[in-house]
């Protein structure tokens, strides 16, 4: 049985992981595009043993960045990572002060204050 706190934490974790994945996928796409453009450079020297092209400093750094992005994406997709993130998120929610049922329900004039309709004898 999941509590309201569990649902809130899970929703926040899902939102965070989705944002992280989206940014990493964009970064991965940009790295692949840069690597493809760099490999098409006609000034690069042919590689050893007569095939491919010699690695350059730029190609090495692009490979390194690509490995970092891939490993981070693989790490996020592990099954235990999201449960750990959920527990951390629950602790953060409790530290901030777990919201009451009325605040979770949202809306209502009692929560927002009187508002403009009640100022200076305005109509409801």
PEMODA-V964629 format. One record per residue. N is the residue number from 0. RES is the residue in one small letter. SS is DSSP state (alpha for helix, beta for strand, coil for the rest). OMEGA is omega in whole degrees, 0 to 359 (999 if undefined). Layout:
BEGIN
n=<N | N>
res=<RES | RES>
ss=<SS | SS>
omega=<OMEGA | OMEGA>
END
This chain:
BEGIN
n=<0 | 1 | 2 | 3 | 4 | 5 | 6 | 7 | 8 | 9 | 10 | 11 | 12 | 13 | 14 | 15 | 16 | 17 | 18 | 19 | 20 | 21 | 22 | 23 | 24 | 25 | 26 | 27 | 28 | 29 | 30 | 31 | 32 | 33 | 34 | 35 | 36 | 37 | 38 | 39 | 40 | 41 | 42 | 43 | 44 | 45 | 46 | 47 | 48 | 49 | 50 | 51 | 52 | 53 | 54 | 55 | 56 | 57 | 58 | 59 | 60 | 61 | 62 | 63 | 64 | 65 | 66 | 67 | 68 | 69 | 70 | 71 | 72 | 73 | 74 | 75 | 76 | 77 | 78 | 79 | 80 | 81 | 82 | 83 | 84 | 85 | 86 | 87 | 88 | 89 | 90 | 91 | 92 | 93 | 94 | 95 | 96 | 97 | 98 | 99 | 100 | 101 | 102 | 103 | 104 | 105 | 106 | 107 | 108 | 109 | 110 | 111 | 112 | 113 | 114 | 115 | 116 | 117 | 118 | 119 | 120 | 121 | 122 | 123>
res=<x | x | x | x | x | x | x | x | x | x | x | x | x | x | x | x | x | x | x | x | x | x | x | x | x | x | x | x | x | x | x | x | x | x | x | x | x | x | x | x | x | x | x | x | x | x | x | x | x | x | x | x | x | x | x | x | x | x | x | x | x | x | x | x | x | x | x | x | x | x | x | x | x | x | x | x | x | x | x | x | x | x | x | x | x | x | x | x | x | x | x | x | x | x | x | x | x | x | x | x | x | x | x | x | x | x | x | x | x | x | x | x | x | x | x | x | x | x | x | x | x | x | x | x>
ss=<coil | coil | coil | alpha | alpha | alpha | alpha | alpha | alpha | alpha | alpha | alpha | alpha | alpha | alpha | alpha | alpha | alpha | alpha | alpha | alpha | alpha | alpha | alpha | alpha | alpha | alpha | alpha | alpha | alpha | alpha | alpha | alpha | alpha | alpha | alpha | alpha | alpha | alpha | coil | coil | coil | coil | coil | coil | beta | coil | alpha | alpha | alpha | coil | coil | beta | coil | coil | coil | alpha | alpha | alpha | alpha | alpha | alpha | alpha | alpha | alpha | alpha | alpha | alpha | alpha | alpha | alpha | alpha | alpha | alpha | alpha | alpha | coil | coil | alpha | alpha | alpha | alpha | alpha | alpha | alpha | alpha | alpha | alpha | alpha | alpha | alpha | alpha | alpha | alpha | alpha | alpha | coil | coil | coil | coil | alpha | alpha | alpha | alpha | alpha | coil | coil | coil | alpha | alpha | alpha | alpha | coil | coil | coil | alpha | alpha | alpha | alpha | alpha | alpha | coil | coil | coil>
omega=<181 | 178 | 179 | 179 | 178 | 181 | 179 | 180 | 180 | 179 | 179 | 180 | 179 | 180 | 181 | 181 | 177 | 178 | 181 | 180 | 181 | 179 | 181 | 178 | 176 | 179 | 179 | 178 | 180 | 178 | 179 | 180 | 179 | 180 | 180 | 179 | 181 | 181 | 179 | 181 | 184 | 183 | 180 | 182 | 176 | 185 | 178 | 177 | 170 | 176 | 180 | 178 | 180 | 176 | 177 | 179 | 181 | 181 | 178 | 181 | 177 | 177 | 180 | 178 | 179 | 178 | 179 | 182 | 180 | 181 | 178 | 178 | 178 | 180 | 181 | 183 | 178 | 185 | 184 | 185 | 182 | 179 | 177 | 178 | 180 | 179 | 179 | 180 | 177 | 178 | 179 | 180 | 180 | 179 | 180 | 184 | 183 | 183 | 179 | 180 | 182 | 179 | 177 | 180 | 176 | 175 | 178 | 183 | 180 | 181 | 184 | 187 | 185 | 178 | 185 | 184 | 184 | 178 | 174 | 173 | 180 | 180 | 181 | 999>
END
